[in-house]
């Protein structure tokens, strides 16, 4: 099995012998990262065919595991945060949450979150073995810390597969990151949402002006220009969280055939993304999800590093990244199907 606190390189033969009856995947980050983490399920089920696989994730991300794992094996852990600048937690609550699940008797905990909170959480779960890629200074708490799994500049979608790579050391292709992303199963049929939102049979587009933090957001007036242009082709849903209601209203203000849709549960948002004719977003989890459903998606990056690590993945070049100085007209051309010269995903 994985050696306890090994030298960084370890031995491939040792690592390949690990077996497990029950595995915890700790994926308590934002939507896009959790989408990438879910992609490891198929590989891990093949690697451990007799094991029960559990996902431990944020409450808001539970729907991202639909179609991957049984609902009773997807556990919500709000105490495991991914960004201490925007989230708060209490160490005692974190420890209690981990202790409450010790009875599950995990043989293996795989930390795909990668910070001090998730590292301590995995440690307090008391698995027979734990595996992680970062954990800040707390990474020493893992049984095995994977070197360079979070290497600078690597695409974010590869990182979960870098973490589990030591478990696949005996396979012909240890690095098993898929070329395409498999999306989660929506919570309801698109038809049901069409009826609820009174969309009729016309095509609709999704525009998401918000992001995890303001620095990632394209200007509202640019999104408003996109909404105005798309509204000549169909209904435009300006989508966001309840906290982004003001931003969404500002973007949609005065534009006919636009609708503000905020506060919808993620499972229903997945249905909207599955049924949309196209989507325009910042570099965000919803943009990656729209691309995963094969919808024509334009994602605008503000930070050049996002161009390198956050490129969307979808079939037939349907999803592309665009620089912030790209004209709204060019972005609309891509979403409607014309080649606007973006960066292929």
ZIFENMO-V336406 format. One record per residue. D_LAST is the distance of its C-alpha to the last C-alpha in Angstrom with 2 decimals. Layout:
# ZIFENMO-V336406
D_LAST, D_LAST
This chain:
# ZIFENMO-V336406
37.44, 35.50, 38.22, 39.26, 38.14, 37.45, 36.87, 33.17, 32.50, 34.50, 35.26, 32.87, 35.83, 36.87, 33.49, 33.04, 36.27, 35.39, 36.06, 35.78, 37.15, 35.34, 32.07, 30.76, 27.07, 27.21, 24.00, 25.23, 22.41, 20.28, 18.23, 14.77, 16.56, 18.77, 16.05, 14.94, 18.69, 19.45, 17.34, 20.09, 22.74, 22.51, 22.80, 25.64, 27.46, 27.52, 28.68, 31.30, 32.28, 35.44, 34.13, 33.66, 30.33, 30.30, 27.63, 28.91, 26.72, 27.06, 28.96, 26.24, 23.73, 26.05, 24.30, 21.08, 23.20, 24.37, 24.28, 23.87, 27.32, 30.60, 31.17, 34.14, 32.04, 29.71, 31.67, 31.25, 32.02, 31.92, 33.76, 30.90, 29.04, 25.83, 26.69, 30.36, 29.89, 29.03, 30.63, 34.10, 35.61, 38.99, 39.50, 42.31, 40.19, 37.44, 40.13, 41.67, 38.43, 37.95, 41.63, 41.50, 39.14, 40.99, 42.87, 39.75, 40.49, 37.04, 37.11, 33.70, 31.69, 28.10, 27.04, 23.28, 24.03, 25.46, 28.05, 31.84, 32.23, 30.30, 32.05, 35.43, 34.57, 33.82, 37.03, 39.04, 37.83, 39.90, 37.84, 39.26, 36.19, 33.22, 30.00, 27.75, 25.66, 26.93, 29.43, 30.45, 34.06, 34.48, 32.35, 35.69, 36.36, 34.06, 35.74, 32.90, 30.48, 27.46, 27.21, 24.02, 21.86, 20.68, 20.43, 19.44, 15.97, 14.60, 11.43, 13.14, 12.13, 14.10, 17.19, 18.90, 18.82, 20.27, 23.00, 24.00, 23.81, 27.58, 28.40, 26.89, 28.71, 30.68, 27.77, 26.74, 23.14, 23.60, 19.98, 18.69, 15.17, 13.67, 10.63, 10.16, 11.51, 14.87, 15.77, 19.36, 22.07, 23.00, 26.57, 27.75, 27.22, 25.45, 28.80, 30.60, 28.56, 28.88, 32.60, 32.78, 30.99, 32.77, 29.68, 31.37, 29.46, 27.58, 23.78, 22.62, 19.71, 18.87, 18.76, 18.75, 20.29, 21.10, 19.54, 21.12, 22.93, 23.83, 22.42, 18.83, 19.74, 19.30, 22.89, 24.39, 25.64, 22.18, 21.16, 24.57, 23.91, 20.72, 22.90, 25.66, 23.66, 22.05, 25.52, 26.71, 24.43, 25.15, 25.86, 23.65, 23.68, 23.42, 22.67, 23.66, 25.98, 29.71, 29.69, 27.25, 29.56, 30.93, 27.61, 26.53, 29.96, 29.78, 26.52, 27.95, 31.47, 33.27, 30.46, 31.66, 29.60, 27.77, 28.39, 28.08, 27.19, 27.66, 28.79, 27.60, 27.28, 23.82, 24.66, 25.31, 22.26, 20.22, 22.18, 21.42, 17.64, 18.14, 20.27, 18.64, 17.76, 14.99, 14.35, 14.30, 14.37, 14.48, 12.33, 14.14, 14.63, 15.10, 11.77, 10.19, 12.94, 12.44, 8.92, 10.79, 13.42, 11.37, 12.23, 10.91, 9.75, 10.00, 10.13, 12.53, 13.05, 16.69, 16.84, 15.30, 14.93, 12.36, 10.07, 10.81, 11.15, 9.38, 5.63, 5.08, 5.07, 6.55, 8.57, 8.76, 5.72, 7.48, 5.46, 5.17, 7.20, 10.66, 13.66, 16.71, 18.79, 16.72, 19.18, 19.08, 19.84, 16.64, 14.57, 16.87, 16.49, 12.76, 13.68, 16.64, 14.89, 15.53, 13.23, 13.38, 11.83, 9.04, 6.44, 3.78, 0.00
